[in-house]
């Protein structure tokens, strides 16, 4: 149920070490006005709907369908929210869940740890966040990474995200770090909107440079063209890797975080353990024919992470909303791929167990919202 696409030997060692372990599942929530650009993301069928995607996903991840939501899951062009996958696993395996608000316009109606961040402006401005906010969020990430790791010295932490428009801010960070990422990233669309993303990124980087932005400082880069989740997860992963395993839960966004981790650790002389860190996603991301995830992972420089992906398939699902994943819609989000990997490692869940649990979430949800 797991395939390793890069750094196979290191990935196999990681899997052996953390097999049977119960992880801690975190989701870092953030917002960027980049996600409001028409057509930039399919994580919500309209810009207005996308304003509340993170709140809705956080609410469902924490409570499931057992109560009337304050923020219903937003309608999608096709498919269903990946939080259904994550919720199915954390509920069935009783995995502890921690939610962090790195920078939202409104706080979700769930127990959440507020990190004192703020939403990002559109990256095309070249001035997405205040540099003081970015430094603060890095400190918070380092602090919470250490705290989380202290409770699971023999286990691992899953670091997930929910940021609409996050694959575009990921492209901007990767490009700003000098990594050839154009045409390689993924999106929630069935065919990645590379041209649109690249135009937004180029506009942001050009404005950053014209304002005298310093490309050599990774935190200045985040302040210019990033989002609040990225620096928090980078800090968490750096600190947690010193004493436990880390699974960065996502595709393009977490490859960007991995590159950012390396750059921050180098620039600010922070110790971390690359061997403790893997990237976990879905095969819909890893094998996306309209991106090149594996090549992107291999382009990260001297330190390349193992890229793991669940081989979950929805081809035989009873629900067309799940079958849409096989046509390239949605693909990943809210730590969905990592959750499936965790289910395999902890309880050896196979295709039928995952599909049954995920469809049960839709069974419960049916009639409550329009998917």
VOLUMSE-329040 format. One record per residue: residue number from 1; x, y, z of N, C-alpha, C in turn. Coordinates in pm, whole numbers. Layout:
<nodes>
NUM X Y Z X Y Z X Y Z .
...
</nodes>
This chain:
<nodes>
1 82 -123 0 0 0 0 84 127 0 .
2 217 111 10 305 228 5 408 206 -104 .
3 433 308 -182 543 305 -277 641 416 -243 .
4 769 386 -253 874 485 -229 930 526 -364 .
5 928 655 -393 965 704 -525 1106 761 -531 .
6 1157 810 -419 1293 866 -415 1361 819 -287 .
7 1493 818 -289 1570 780 -169 1514 651 -108 .
8 1510 547 -189 1440 424 -152 1498 360 -26 .
9 1628 349 -16 1688 285 101 1656 362 229 .
10 1668 494 224 1637 576 341 1489 565 376 .
11 1405 562 274 1261 549 297 1226 416 360 .
12 1290 309 315 1264 177 373 1305 171 519 .
13 1418 231 552 1463 234 692 1363 310 779 .
14 1310 420 726 1213 500 800 1087 417 827 .
15 1041 347 725 920 266 740 940 155 843 .
16 1053 89 838 1082 -18 934 1086 38 1076 .
17 1148 153 1091 1163 212 1225 1029 249 1286 .
18 936 298 1204 811 351 1260 690 262 1234 .
19 712 142 1185 601 47 1171 544 16 1310 .
20 415 4 1320 341 -24 1443 325 98 1533 .
21 390 210 1502 380 328 1588 249 403 1563 .
22 195 458 1671 80 548 1659 133 690 1651 .
23 111 759 1541 166 894 1527 79 999 1596 .
24 128 1119 1598 48 1237 1630 20 1308 1498 .
25 -105 1348 1478 -146 1412 1353 -168 1560 1378 .
26 -97 1643 1304 -118 1787 1314 -163 1842 1180 .
27 -239 1949 1185 -275 2020 1063 -254 2168 1088 .
28 -169 2229 1007 -138 2371 1021 -220 2447 918 .
29 -303 2536 967 -399 2608 884 -346 2746 851 .
30 -361 2786 728 -317 2919 689 -400 2969 572 .
31 -382 3097 542 -458 3156 431 -370 3255 357 .
32 -387 3256 226 -322 3354 140 -425 3405 40 .
33 -424 3535 16 -515 3591 -84 -487 3537 -224 .
34 -373 3472 -240 -343 3405 -368 -455 3308 -403 .
35 -512 3244 -301 -618 3146 -323 -748 3205 -375 .
36 -759 3338 -375 -881 3403 -423 -873 3440 -571 .
37 -756 3422 -632 -745 3449 -776 -838 3354 -851 .
38 -925 3405 -937 -1015 3316 -1011 -939 3207 -1086 .
39 -980 3082 -1063 -921 2970 -1135 -792 2916 -1078 .
40 -736 2980 -975 -605 2937 -925 -613 2804 -852 .
41 -730 2774 -792 -745 2653 -712 -885 2596 -730 .
42 -895 2464 -713 -1026 2398 -717 -1071 2356 -578 .
43 -1004 2405 -474 -1039 2371 -336 -1151 2462 -287 .
44 -1263 2455 -355 -1374 2547 -337 -1409 2601 -474 .
45 -1536 2591 -513 -1573 2621 -651 -1570 2769 -686 .
46 -1571 2856 -583 -1565 3001 -606 -1465 3064 -509 .
47 -1415 3183 -542 -1327 3252 -447 -1392 3271 -311 .
48 -1521 3300 -307 -1591 3319 -180 -1590 3190 -98 .
49 -1614 3077 -163 -1613 2948 -93 -1475 2916 -38 .
50 -1372 2956 -114 -1235 2922 -73 -1190 3000 50 .
51 -1260 3107 84 -1226 3182 205 -1244 3096 330 .
52 -1332 2996 321 -1369 2919 440 -1328 2772 433 .
53 -1254 2736 329 -1214 2596 313 -1136 2544 433 .
54 -1039 2621 481 -956 2575 593 -1039 2557 720 .
55 -1131 2649 746 -1216 2636 864 -1306 2513 854 .
56 -1362 2491 735 -1450 2376 715 -1373 2245 729 .
57 -1254 2239 670 -1174 2117 679 -1132 2090 824 .
58 -1093 2194 895 -1052 2177 1035 -1168 2126 1119 .
59 -1285 2182 1095 -1403 2142 1171 -1439 1996 1145 .
60 -1433 1954 1018 -1467 1815 987 -1359 1720 1036 .
61 -1233 1759 1025 -1125 1674 1074 -1141 1647 1223 .
62 -1182 1747 1297 -1190 1734 1442 -1319 1665 1487 .
63 -1432 1703 1428 -1561 1653 1476 -1625 1548 1386 .
64 -1584 1539 1260 -1653 1451 1168 -1791 1505 1135 .
65 -1881 1415 1098 -2015 1457 1057 -2116 1447 1171 .
66 -2067 1428 1292 -2156 1404 1406 -2228 1525 1458 .
67 -2195 1643 1408 -2265 1764 1453 -2282 1860 1335 .
68 -2379 1948 1347 -2404 2042 1240 -2288 2140 1231 .
69 -2227 2154 1113 -2107 2237 1103 -2139 2387 1099 .
70 -2051 2464 1158 -2057 2609 1142 -2014 2644 1000 .
71 -1909 2574 953 -1859 2593 817 -1872 2460 742 .
72 -1978 2441 665 -1991 2317 587 -1877 2305 486 .
73 -1844 2181 452 -1742 2160 350 -1785 2230 221 .
74 -1696 2305 159 -1736 2386 42 -1764 2299 -79 .
75 -1855 2344 -165 -1878 2271 -290 -1755 2278 -379 .
76 -1726 2166 -446 -1612 2159 -537 -1662 2145 -679 .
77 -1577 2179 -774 -1613 2159 -915 -1639 2012 -941 .
78 -1555 1927 -882 -1571 1782 -887 -1494 1723 -771 .
79 -1537 1606 -726 -1466 1540 -618 -1522 1574 -481 .
80 -1451 1531 -379 -1489 1556 -240 -1364 1593 -163 .
81 -1382 1666 -56 -1268 1714 21 -1180 1599 70 .
82 -1048 1615 62 -958 1510 112 -965 1492 263 .
83 -1029 1585 333 -1043 1570 478 -1125 1447 513 .
84 -1209 1401 420 -1284 1277 443 -1189 1159 463 .
85 -1080 1160 388 -979 1053 399 -908 1063 534 .
86 -862 1182 567 -790 1202 692 -877 1169 812 .
87 -1002 1218 810 -1093 1193 921 -1119 1044 939 .
88 -1135 972 830 -1162 828 838 -1051 756 915 .
89 -927 795 890 -814 728 954 -797 771 1099 .
90 -798 902 1126 -773 945 1264 -885 899 1356 .
91 -1007 889 1303 -1119 842 1384 -1105 693 1414 .
92 -1076 614 1313 -1070 469 1331 -950 425 1415 .
93 -837 494 1399 -716 455 1470 -695 533 1600 .
94 -788 625 1630 -778 708 1751 -644 782 1757 .
95 -609 843 1646 -484 919 1638 -507 1058 1697 .
96 -422 1101 1790 -436 1237 1846 -421 1343 1737 .
97 -507 1444 1741 -507 1550 1641 -483 1685 1707 .
98 -389 1760 1652 -362 1897 1697 -379 1991 1578 .
99 -458 2096 1597 -480 2195 1493 -412 2325 1531 .
100 -343 2384 1433 -269 2509 1456 -316 2616 1358 .
101 -346 2733 1411 -383 2847 1328 -257 2930 1304 .
102 -200 2916 1184 -80 2992 1151 -113 3130 1096 .
103 -236 3146 1047 -276 3275 991 -402 3263 908 .
104 -516 3270 976 -646 3264 910 -720 3396 929 .
105 -814 3423 839 -896 3544 852 -997 3530 965 .
106 -1037 3406 994 -1127 3379 1106 -1085 3247 1170 .
107 -1102 3238 1300 -1061 3116 1369 -1167 3009 1352 .
108 -1127 2885 1326 -1225 2778 1309 -1291 2743 1442 .
109 -1414 2691 1438 -1489 2660 1560 -1451 2525 1620 .
110 -1323 2506 1642 -1269 2383 1700 -1156 2422 1795 .
111 -1117 2333 1885 -998 2362 1967 -876 2378 1877 .
112 -817 2495 1879 -706 2524 1790 -599 2601 1867 .
113 -474 2575 1834 -363 2647 1894 -330 2765 1804 .
114 -352 2885 1855 -330 3006 1776 -183 3048 1789 .
115 -115 3054 1677 28 3084 1677 58 3233 1663 .
116 -45 3316 1656 -23 3459 1648 25 3508 1513 .
117 -12 3435 1409 23 3477 1274 -87 3560 1212 .
118 -79 3578 1081 -181 3654 1009 -189 3600 867 .
119 -304 3620 801 -315 3576 662 -214 3649 573 .
120 -177 3585 464 -84 3647 370 -160 3720 260 .
121 -103 3829 214 -155 3894 94 -119 3807 -27 .
122 -175 3840 -140 -143 3766 -261 7 3773 -288 .
123 67 3661 -323 212 3659 -344 254 3749 -460 .
124 162 3781 -550 197 3867 -663 236 4007 -620 .
125 202 4044 -495 241 4176 -444 390 4184 -415 .
126 453 4068 -394 593 4067 -353 612 4112 -210 .
127 502 4124 -137 506 4168 4 392 4099 78 .
128 397 3966 82 285 3887 133 266 3899 284 .
129 376 3907 358 369 3912 505 477 4004 559 .
130 456 4049 682 559 4127 751 672 4033 792 .
131 795 4079 779 909 3994 816 906 3960 964 .
132 855 4050 1047 846 4021 1191 750 3905 1217 .
133 643 3898 1140 548 3787 1153 614 3655 1116 .
134 693 3656 1010 760 3534 965 859 3485 1071 .
135 937 3576 1128 1030 3537 1234 955 3481 1354 .
136 845 3544 1389 764 3496 1502 710 3355 1475 .
137 661 3333 1353 605 3202 1320 713 3094 1318 .
138 833 3128 1275 942 3030 1281 969 2991 1426 .
139 975 3088 1515 999 3058 1657 888 2970 1713 .
140 764 2999 1675 652 2917 1720 662 2775 1666 .
141 702 2763 1540 718 2631 1481 826 2551 1552 .
142 939 2613 1580 1047 2545 1651 1002 2502 1791 .
143 930 2590 1858 881 2561 1993 785 2443 1993 .
144 688 2446 1903 588 2339 1901 643 2208 1845 .
145 738 2217 1754 802 2095 1706 872 2022 1820 .
146 939 2098 1904 1007 2039 2020 906 1982 2119 .
147 797 2054 2142 695 2007 2237 628 1879 2188 .
148 593 1875 2062 527 1756 2007 620 1636 2013 .
149 745 1656 1977 842 1547 1974 868 1491 2113 .
150 861 1576 2215 889 1533 2352 790 1426 2399 .
151 671 1426 2341 568 1330 2381 572 1200 2302 .
152 653 1195 2196 658 1074 2113 803 1041 2076 .
153 888 1019 2175 1031 998 2145 1059 876 2058 .
154 970 777 2061 990 657 1979 898 655 1857 .
155 825 764 1836 727 765 1728 755 873 1626 .
156 649 916 1558 665 1019 1456 545 1112 1456 .
157 566 1230 1403 461 1330 1393 429 1353 1246 .
158 300 1360 1216 254 1395 1082 225 1545 1081 .
159 289 1616 990 270 1760 978 191 1787 850 .
160 61 1810 865 -26 1836 752 -56 1983 736 .
161 -131 2016 632 -160 2157 605 -297 2172 542 .
162 -349 2293 552 -464 2332 472 -446 2479 436 .
163 -403 2502 313 -384 2638 261 -432 2639 116 .
164 -543 2703 91 -592 2715 -46 -498 2806 -125 .
165 -458 2760 -242 -360 2835 -320 -217 2801 -283 .
166 -201 2700 -197 -70 2668 -143 29 2608 -241 .
167 -19 2546 -349 78 2495 -447 140 2610 -526 .
168 70 2723 -534 126 2839 -603 229 2909 -515 .
169 201 2925 -386 302 2981 -297 421 2885 -285 .
170 395 2755 -296 505 2657 -296 596 2680 -416 .
171 535 2701 -533 614 2727 -654 699 2852 -637 .
172 643 2953 -572 719 3078 -554 838 3057 -461 .
173 820 2980 -354 930 2953 -262 1038 2869 -330 .
174 996 2765 -399 1092 2680 -469 1173 2760 -571 .
175 1103 2842 -648 1171 2922 -750 1264 3023 -686 .
176 1218 3088 -580 1301 3185 -510 1425 3125 -449 .
177 1418 2995 -415 1534 2925 -360 1627 2873 -470 .
178 1592 2901 -594 1679 2861 -704 1653 2721 -756 .
179 1539 2664 -721 1505 2528 -764 1419 2534 -890 .
180 1452 2452 -987 1378 2448 -1113 1247 2373 -1091 .
181 1141 2447 -1061 1013 2385 -1028 904 2414 -1131 .
182 930 2501 -1225 828 2538 -1324 783 2416 -1403 .
183 653 2397 -1411 597 2285 -1485 600 2153 -1410 .
184 650 2153 -1286 663 2028 -1211 565 2016 -1095 .
185 503 2127 -1056 418 2125 -937 281 2065 -970 .
186 204 2043 -865 70 1986 -879 -35 2091 -846 .
187 -160 2053 -863 -270 2141 -825 -392 2055 -800 .
188 -500 2119 -753 -626 2047 -730 -707 2033 -859 .
189 -657 2093 -968 -722 2078 -1099 -679 1946 -1164 .
190 -762 1891 -1252 -722 1768 -1321 -604 1789 -1415 .
191 -593 1908 -1472 -476 1947 -1552 -418 2070 -1485 .
192 -295 2060 -1441 -236 2170 -1363 -229 2299 -1444 .
193 -266 2408 -1380 -267 2540 -1442 -129 2606 -1431 .
194 -31 2543 -1494 108 2587 -1482 128 2731 -1529 .
195 68 2766 -1641 89 2900 -1698 39 3008 -1604 .
196 -80 2987 -1548 -135 3084 -1454 -48 3096 -1329 .
197 -8 2983 -1273 76 2984 -1154 208 3058 -1180 .
198 270 3026 -1292 401 3084 -1323 392 3236 -1339 .
199 284 3284 -1400 267 3429 -1418 254 3499 -1283 .
200 180 3439 -1190 163 3497 -1057 297 3498 -983 .
201 369 3387 -991 498 3375 -922 599 3475 -978 .
202 605 3486 -1109 700 3579 -1171 670 3723 -1130 .
203 541 3756 -1122 502 3891 -1081 549 3918 -938 .
204 528 3822 -850 568 3841 -711 718 3852 -693 .
205 792 3764 -758 938 3768 -745 996 3895 -805 .
206 937 3942 -914 986 4065 -976 961 4185 -885 .
207 845 4189 -822 815 4299 -730 906 4293 -607 .
208 935 4172 -562 1026 4157 -449 1164 4212 -484 .
209 1211 4176 -602 1344 4222 -644 1347 4373 -665 .
210 1242 4427 -723 1239 4572 -748 1232 4651 -619 .
211 1181 4586 -513 1175 4652 -382 1302 4629 -301 .
212 1401 4565 -364 1528 4541 -296 1526 4419 -208 .
213 1436 4325 -237 1427 4203 -157 1555 4122 -164 .
214 1591 4059 -51 1714 3981 -42 1683 3834 -64 .
215 1725 3783 -178 1697 3644 -212 1772 3545 -124 .
216 1881 3589 -61 1965 3496 14 1905 3461 150 .
217 1811 3540 199 1749 3512 329 1617 3439 307 .
218 1608 3312 346 1485 3236 320 1363 3293 391 .
219 1381 3356 506 1266 3414 576 1216 3538 504 .
220 1307 3614 446 1266 3729 365 1189 3683 242 .
221 1230 3570 188 1160 3513 72 1017 3474 110 .
222 1001 3410 226 867 3374 272 782 3498 293 .
223 841 3601 353 768 3726 376 722 3787 244 .
224 802 3772 141 770 3833 12 665 3755 -65 .
225 682 3623 -75 597 3546 -168 545 3415 -109 .
226 549 3401 22 507 3276 84 371 3283 151 .
227 344 3181 234 222 3180 315 260 3140 457 .
228 172 3166 555 211 3146 695 234 3001 736 .
229 172 2907 668 192 2766 702 335 2722 680 .
230 397 2769 572 526 2715 528 634 2727 635 .
231 648 2843 693 755 2865 789 726 2795 921 .
232 597 2783 957 562 2710 1079 599 2563 1066 .
233 560 2501 956 590 2359 938 740 2336 925 .
234 809 2427 858 955 2416 849 1017 2416 988 .
235 974 2508 1073 1026 2514 1209 991 2391 1290 .
236 867 2346 1280 825 2225 1351 909 2105 1310 .
237 928 2090 1180 1000 1973 1130 1148 1976 1169 .
238 1208 2094 1163 1348 2107 1205 1364 2061 1349 .
239 1279 2115 1437 1292 2083 1580 1254 1939 1610 .
240 1144 1892 1552 1098 1756 1582 1196 1651 1531 .
241 1262 1679 1418 1352 1580 1359 1470 1545 1449 .
242 1498 1631 1545 1611 1607 1635 1585 1491 1730 .
243 1457 1456 1752 1429 1352 1851 1319 1254 1812 .
244 1252 1273 1697 1151 1177 1654 1139 1181 1502 .
245 1056 1092 1448 1034 1091 1305 938 1200 1263 .
246 950 1243 1138 863 1348 1084 814 1304 946 .
247 682 1311 927 627 1292 794 562 1422 751 .
248 621 1486 651 562 1605 592 448 1558 502 .
249 326 1599 536 207 1541 476 157 1626 360 .
250 197 1588 240 154 1660 121 250 1637 6 .
251 222 1701 -106 306 1685 -223 391 1807 -250 .
252 351 1886 -349 425 2007 -386 451 2097 -266 .
253 348 2118 -183 363 2211 -71 468 2163 28 .
254 473 2033 52 569 1983 150 709 1965 91 .
255 719 1949 -39 852 1952 -100 910 2094 -88 .
256 824 2194 -101 868 2332 -81 909 2356 64 .
257 831 2301 157 866 2314 299 1000 2246 327 .
258 1022 2130 267 1150 2060 287 1267 2146 238 .
259 1251 2204 121 1356 2292 68 1376 2413 158 .
260 1266 2465 211 1273 2580 301 1342 2542 432 .
261 1311 2424 485 1378 2375 606 1529 2376 589 .
262 1572 2320 479 1716 2310 453 1779 2448 444 .
263 1709 2540 376 1762 2676 360 1766 2750 493 .
264 1661 2736 573 1656 2803 704 1763 2747 797 .
265 1774 2615 800 1874 2552 887 2014 2599 851 .
266 2039 2612 722 2171 2656 676 2194 2804 707 .
267 2093 2886 681 2108 3031 699 2117 3070 846 .
268 2047 2997 932 2039 3035 1074 2110 2935 1165 .
269 2189 2847 1105 2272 2752 1180 2189 2671 1280 .
270 2081 2612 1230 1994 2528 1313 2021 2381 1281 .
271 2036 2301 1383 2060 2158 1361 1929 2086 1333 .
272 1936 1986 1245 1820 1900 1219 1871 1768 1166 .
273 1781 1670 1158 1819 1535 1116 1743 1497 989 .
274 1803 1517 872 1735 1484 747 1689 1338 740 .
275 1763 1247 802 1726 1106 795 1595 1076 865 .
276 1550 1168 951 1425 1147 1026 1303 1195 949 .
277 1324 1260 834 1214 1328 765 1182 1260 632 .
278 1053 1234 611 1005 1186 482 888 1274 439 .
279 857 1269 311 739 1335 257 638 1226 220 .
280 516 1238 272 413 1137 247 294 1197 176 .
281 252 1136 65 142 1192 -13 60 1079 -75 .
282 -16 1111 -178 -98 1013 -249 -35 983 -384 .
283 -73 869 -442 -20 838 -576 -78 934 -680 .
284 -195 995 -650 -251 1091 -745 -159 1212 -760 .
285 -86 1244 -655 15 1350 -662 146 1297 -719 .
286 193 1186 -663 324 1133 -703 327 1096 -851 .
287 212 1055 -905 207 1010 -1044 123 1102 -1131 .
288 106 1225 -1088 28 1324 -1164 90 1345 -1302 .
289 20 1308 -1409 79 1321 -1543 92 1466 -1589 .
290 25 1559 -1519 34 1700 -1559 134 1777 -1473 .
291 205 1707 -1386 315 1766 -1309 434 1672 -1318 .
292 531 1691 -1232 644 1598 -1227 699 1597 -1085 .
293 623 1534 -997 654 1538 -854 787 1472 -822 .
294 812 1358 -884 936 1286 -854 1058 1368 -898 .
295 1051 1425 -1016 1163 1508 -1063 1180 1631 -974 .
296 1068 1686 -927 1076 1800 -836 1149 1761 -707 .
297 1114 1646 -652 1181 1598 -531 1331 1581 -555 .
298 1365 1530 -672 1506 1506 -704 1582 1635 -735 .
299 1508 1745 -749 1569 1874 -784 1600 1959 -661 .
300 1575 1906 -542 1584 1990 -422 1727 2019 -377 .
301 1825 1957 -439 1963 1990 -404 2036 1875 -339 .
302 2127 1909 -249 2213 1807 -187 2133 1710 -100 .
303 2032 1762 -31 1952 1678 58 1816 1653 -6 .
304 1790 1528 -40 1665 1490 -107 1585 1399 -14 .
305 1458 1427 7 1379 1344 99 1325 1219 32 .
306 1302 1113 109 1223 1003 55 1081 1052 28 .
307 1032 1024 -91 894 1058 -127 812 929 -123 .
308 720 922 -28 634 806 -10 493 840 -55 .
309 421 742 -106 281 767 -143 197 643 -119 .
310 79 666 -61 -19 559 -51 -66 522 -191 .
311 -94 395 -210 -142 348 -340 -294 334 -342 .
312 -360 401 -250 -506 401 -244 -567 434 -380 .
313 -670 358 -416 -743 382 -541 -891 399 -512 .
314 -954 490 -585 -1098 508 -576 -1169 460 -704 .
315 -1098 383 -784 -1154 339 -913 -1283 259 -894 .
316 -1292 184 -785 -1409 100 -762 -1500 153 -652 .
317 -1488 282 -623 -1572 341 -519 -1718 347 -563 .
318 -1807 342 -464 -1950 358 -490 -1985 503 -520 .
319 -1895 594 -486 -1924 736 -496 -1851 802 -613 .
320 -1924 869 -702 -1856 941 -811 -1766 1053 -760 .
321 -1799 1108 -641 -1713 1213 -585 -1573 1160 -555 .
322 -1564 1034 -516 -1432 973 -493 -1370 925 -623 .
323 -1451 873 -713 -1398 831 -843 -1331 947 -916 .
324 -1374 1070 -885 -1316 1188 -951 -1167 1202 -923 .
325 -1120 1147 -811 -977 1151 -782 -898 1078 -892 .
326 -958 975 -949 -890 898 -1054 -883 976 -1185 .
327 -962 1082 -1196 -955 1171 -1313 -866 1292 -1287 .
328 -802 1294 -1169 -707 1401 -1140 -759 1515 -1056 .
329 -885 1510 -1015 -938 1615 -930 -888 1597 -786 .
330 -870 1708 -717 -838 1717 -573 -698 1663 -543 .
331 -683 1532 -545 -555 1460 -529 -506 1445 -385 .
332 -511 1552 -306 -442 1552 -176 -486 1673 -95 .
333 -454 1671 32 -482 1785 120 -515 1738 260 .
334 -494 1823 358 -525 1795 498 -459 1665 544 .
335 -340 1637 490 -265 1519 533 -325 1387 491 .
336 -405 1385 384 -477 1264 345 -383 1148 312 .
337 -283 1174 230 -191 1066 193 -115 1012 312 .
338 -68 1101 397 6 1059 516 -82 978 610 .
339 -209 1016 621 -301 942 707 -314 798 659 .
340 -325 779 528 -335 643 473 -207 564 497 .
341 -93 630 483 35 564 512 40 522 658 .
342 -8 610 747 -9 579 890 -99 460 920 .
343 -213 450 850 -304 337 872 -238 205 834 .
344 -159 209 727 -86 89 686 23 54 787 .
345 99 154 830 208 128 923 157 80 1059 .
346 49 139 1105 -2 108 1239 -80 -24 1243 .
347 -171 -43 1146 -261 -159 1152 -265 -238 1022 .
348 -167 -212 935 -157 -286 809 -284 -276 724 .
349 -347 -159 729 -467 -139 648 -434 -151 500 .
350 -521 -220 429 -507 -238 286 -617 -158 214 .
351 -620 -172 83 -713 -98 -1 -858 -108 48 .
352 -904 -230 75 -1045 -247 110 -1080 -181 243 .
353 -988 -185 339 -1016 -123 469 -1020 29 458 .
354 -926 85 382 -926 229 362 -1053 275 290 .
355 -1085 208 181 -1201 249 102 -1330 238 184 .
356 -1343 130 260 -1463 113 343 -1476 225 446 .
357 -1367 259 511 -1370 364 614 -1400 501 553 .
358 -1342 528 437 -1364 659 372 -1507 670 321 .
359 -1557 563 260 -1695 565 212 -1794 576 328 .
360 -1758 522 443 -1844 535 561 -1858 681 603 .
361 -1749 758 586 -1758 902 615 -1857 970 521 .
362 -1854 932 395 -1949 989 299 -2091 942 326 .
363 -2105 817 369 -2237 766 406 -2299 853 515 .
364 -2217 885 616 -2265 966 729 -2296 1109 686 .
365 -2218 1158 591 -2231 1296 548 -2346 1317 450 .
366 -2382 1211 379 -2482 1221 273 -2613 1280 326 .
367 -2664 1375 257 -2787 1441 300 -2764 1565 383 .
368 -2642 1577 441 -2611 1695 524 -2557 1811 442 .
369 -2474 1777 342 -2417 1882 257 -2425 1839 113 .
370 -2407 1932 24 -2401 1902 -118 -2256 1887 -157 .
371 -2215 1767 -196 -2075 1743 -230 -2047 1782 -374 .
</nodes>
